[in-house]
Amino acid sequence: MVRTRRFQLGVSAVVWLGTLAVPAWAQAQPPAPEAKPAAPAARAPAPVEPQPQRTSQAVLAATRIRDGDALMRERRYREAAFAFLDAEHAAPDHVEARFKLGNALAVLGYYARAIEEWEAASRLTQDAAIRQSAQDNITRARVKQGELGASPQAVGQPPGSGPVADTTRAQARRAYEQGVQHISQRAYAPALQTLTQALQQEPLLTVAYIARGSANIGLRRYAEAAADYQFALKLEPEAASPLYGLAEAYRALGRNLEARDLYERYARSTAADVRPELKEESRQKAERLR
C-alpha cells in the first residue's frame, strides 16, 4: 500500500505529498496565521576589507536550513521563511532550501511565492517523488489562491512587503543606525547583532542588509556577507553599494572572475550611492584580477 504524508497550507487546506521516496524534509508543517509585513530605506556604510576565506556558501545554506527547521517547529514561520531565503540566496540551486521556503511561504499564506519555489525545486531535482510532491502542493495552493482572491498573500508578496507600524519602523531604523556606528568602531559582532534585530523588525530594509554584509566581512564570514549583498541587490537592483560589497566577499572566497565583473559594474555605475573613491579603487581591483 502507498503511504502518504501531509503538508498543511494555511489553516485548513491539506496537501498530500509523494510516496516513501519523499525525503524527510518534504514532510508536513503546521499551519500559522498570516504574516505581518514591512518596507525599505536609505544609506549604508562602506564595506570592510576582507580577510582570508573561513566558510562556504554551501555550509551557510545548510546552517540556515537547520535554523529554518527549528523556527518552523517553534511556529515562528515568518522568521523561518527568512532563514530559508538566506539558504536559497547562499545556494540558489539547493532543492531542499527552495522546497522548504515554499512550505514556509504557504503556511504564511503567500501562495504565489510558494508556487514559484516549488516549481523551482521541481526543475532542479531529478527525484520523481519530490517533483510529484511539489506538484501536489502547487495544485492545492492554486485552489487556496482562488479562494483568497486578491489579498497581499494571494498575489505573492513576500513576508515583510506590506506596511509596518511607525513604532516598529522607528525601532528598526534606530537599530540600523546603531549597527552602522558599531561598524565605524570596528565592533563587528555587536553590529551583526543589532543589524539582525533591525531586519527582524523591518525585513526588507535594504541598507541593513548592506550594512550587515559589512559586519560579516569584518568577522570574516564571507559567505554570509555574500548572501546579504545578494539579497540587497535583489531588493534594489540599481543600487551600487551591494556590488562593491559582493565583489569584496567573492574576492575573499576566491571567486575572482565574479569579483572582477562586480568591481567593473561598480566602476561604471551612476547610482546615487556610488562613492567616487570606491569607483577608482574598483577599477584598480578589477585590473589586478585580470
Helices and strands as residue ranges (DSSP letters): E 5-9, E 13-17, G 24-26, H 57-73, H 77-90, H 95-108, H 111-124, H 128-148, H 166-184, H 188-201, H 206-218, H 222-235, H 241-252, H 256-268, H 276-288
